[in-house]
């Protein structure tokens, strides 16, 4: 949620994260292709209202097979591996991301 170029070093280099769009009245618009935890909507015109009825997020999931496996006698270690494999899977949708919320392509 930091501004571009601020102390947090936010950029638009690999995935647009800070941009202005025209939102049509009584119509939906789909923007962005990135992972996020928070969404910030700013109205850029002074003295304007933005009666937002709904904001939806689309979950893109590429159904690809897991080619490797891991199993040990430690159930916690097995769960850690499954979580890691799922995280890598989520980072392999249309592109291979270094980290979905870091927006850095490998």
C-alpha positions as CSV (number, residue, x, y, z in Angstrom):
1,X,0.0,0.0,0.0
2,X,3.0,2.3,-0.2
3,X,3.2,4.9,-2.9
4,X,5.5,4.4,-5.8
5,X,9.1,5.4,-5.1
6,X,8.5,5.9,-1.4
7,X,10.6,4.6,1.5
8,X,9.3,1.1,0.8
9,X,10.8,1.2,-2.7
10,X,7.5,0.3,-4.4
11,X,7.7,0.1,-8.2
12,X,5.5,-0.7,-11.3
13,X,8.4,-2.6,-12.9
14,X,6.9,-6.1,-13.3
15,X,3.3,-5.7,-12.2
16,X,1.2,-2.5,-12.1
17,X,0.4,-1.7,-8.6
18,X,-0.2,2.0,-8.7
19,X,-2.3,3.3,-11.6
20,X,-5.3,5.4,-12.5
21,X,-8.2,3.8,-14.3
22,X,-11.5,5.1,-15.6
23,X,-14.4,3.2,-14.0
24,X,-17.6,3.2,-16.0
25,X,-20.9,3.8,-14.4
26,X,-23.1,0.6,-14.0
27,X,-20.4,-1.7,-15.5
28,X,-17.6,-3.9,-14.3
29,X,-14.0,-3.6,-15.1
30,X,-11.2,-6.2,-14.6
31,X,-7.7,-4.8,-13.9
32,X,-4.4,-6.1,-12.7
33,X,-2.8,-9.5,-12.7
34,X,-1.0,-9.9,-9.4
35,X,-1.3,-11.2,-5.9
36,X,-2.2,-8.8,-3.1
37,X,-3.1,-8.8,0.5
38,X,-4.7,-5.3,0.6
39,X,-6.4,-3.0,-1.9
40,X,-6.4,0.8,-1.7
41,X,-8.9,2.8,-3.8
42,X,-8.3,6.5,-4.0
43,X,-10.6,9.0,-5.7
44,X,-8.3,11.3,-7.6
45,X,-10.9,14.1,-8.5
46,X,-11.6,16.6,-5.8
47,X,-15.2,16.8,-4.6
48,X,-16.2,13.6,-6.4
49,X,-18.1,10.7,-4.9
50,X,-17.3,7.1,-5.7
51,X,-20.3,5.0,-4.8
52,X,-18.7,1.5,-5.0
53,X,-21.1,-1.3,-4.8
54,X,-18.7,-4.2,-5.0
55,X,-15.1,-5.1,-5.5
56,X,-14.3,-8.7,-6.4
57,X,-11.0,-10.5,-6.7
58,X,-10.5,-13.3,-9.2
59,X,-8.5,-16.3,-8.2
60,X,-6.4,-17.7,-11.2
61,X,-5.4,-21.3,-10.7
62,X,-3.5,-23.2,-13.3
63,X,-4.2,-26.9,-12.7
64,X,-0.7,-28.4,-13.2
65,X,0.5,-31.7,-11.8
66,X,3.0,-31.9,-8.9
67,X,5.9,-33.9,-10.4
68,X,7.9,-34.4,-7.2
69,X,7.1,-35.7,-3.8
70,X,8.4,-35.9,-0.3
71,X,7.5,-38.1,2.7
72,X,9.1,-38.6,6.0
73,X,8.0,-40.1,9.3
74,X,7.7,-36.5,10.7
75,X,4.1,-35.4,10.0
76,X,5.0,-31.7,10.7
77,X,7.8,-31.8,8.1
78,X,5.4,-33.4,5.6
79,X,3.0,-30.5,6.1
80,X,5.8,-28.0,5.7
81,X,6.7,-29.6,2.4
82,X,3.1,-29.6,1.1
83,X,2.8,-25.9,2.1
84,X,6.0,-25.1,0.2
85,X,4.9,-27.1,-2.9
86,X,1.5,-25.3,-2.9
87,X,3.2,-21.9,-2.5
88,X,5.5,-22.7,-5.5
89,X,2.3,-23.8,-7.4
90,X,0.6,-20.5,-6.7
91,X,3.7,-18.7,-8.1
92,X,3.5,-20.6,-11.4
93,X,0.3,-19.4,-13.0
94,X,0.8,-17.3,-16.2
95,X,4.4,-16.5,-15.2
96,X,7.0,-17.9,-12.8
97,X,7.0,-15.4,-9.9
98,X,9.7,-15.1,-7.2
99,X,7.0,-14.3,-4.7
100,X,3.4,-13.5,-5.7
101,X,3.0,-10.5,-3.4
102,X,6.6,-9.3,-4.1
103,X,5.7,-9.0,-7.8
104,X,9.2,-10.0,-9.0
105,X,9.6,-12.2,-12.1
106,X,12.3,-14.8,-12.1
